[in-house]
Amino acid sequence: MQDADLFGQLAGIAGVFVGFGALISVRSGGASSAHEVAYIRSMVSVAVWVAIAALAPVTLGRYGVAGHDLWFASSLLALLLLLPVYAVNARTPEMRQEFAAVPRATLMREGAADALLLVGVVGSLILVALGLVPGQEAALYLTAVDLGLLATAVTLLFLVFLQPRPRAGSDATALGADGRTRA
């Protein structure tokens, strides 16, 4: 398969997002709110999906699967793994708390971005699986993996930018007039 290196690199990038999620979750004793937990779980689970989806055609190709059969099998596996990832994430207690606590405008903005990416991923994979665009199956599959990777990046971005600002004096350490940390 000609894109094996590219898919391997995309899986590696997804692994970095898994690592970011792990680092965020263990810093300072773990996530501090349902908001953080929900976003970290979403980012990590979609990044794991991206890694699996990126490696699927490479692995299947090593067994001699090629052409439409390769992209069909990879797309089917990707779809079968993706839909439960989103379903499980939506049903966690943290996500329910997130829906209850976050303002509707924020949920609509984030939900719209996530929905557009999910529609792009699922749509690309369905086009491949059904063989509706025979000359573009590899490109459509790559698009689905790329959009999944973008979804992890957007989730991380939302996590970072939607963090509440620290309250004055809420941290145990502060900077003195000389710029040095003091307790």
Secondary structure, DSSP 4 states (H G I P E B T S, - for coil): -TTHHHHHHHHHHHHHHHHHHHHHHHGGGS--SHHHHHHHHHHHHHHHHHHHHHHHHHHHHHTT--HHHHHHHHHHHHHHHHHHHHHHHHTSHHHHHHHHHS-HHHHHHHHHHHHHHHHHHHHHHHHHHHTSSGGGHHHHHHHHHHHHHHHHHHHHHHHHHTSPPPPTT-SS-EE-TTS-EE-
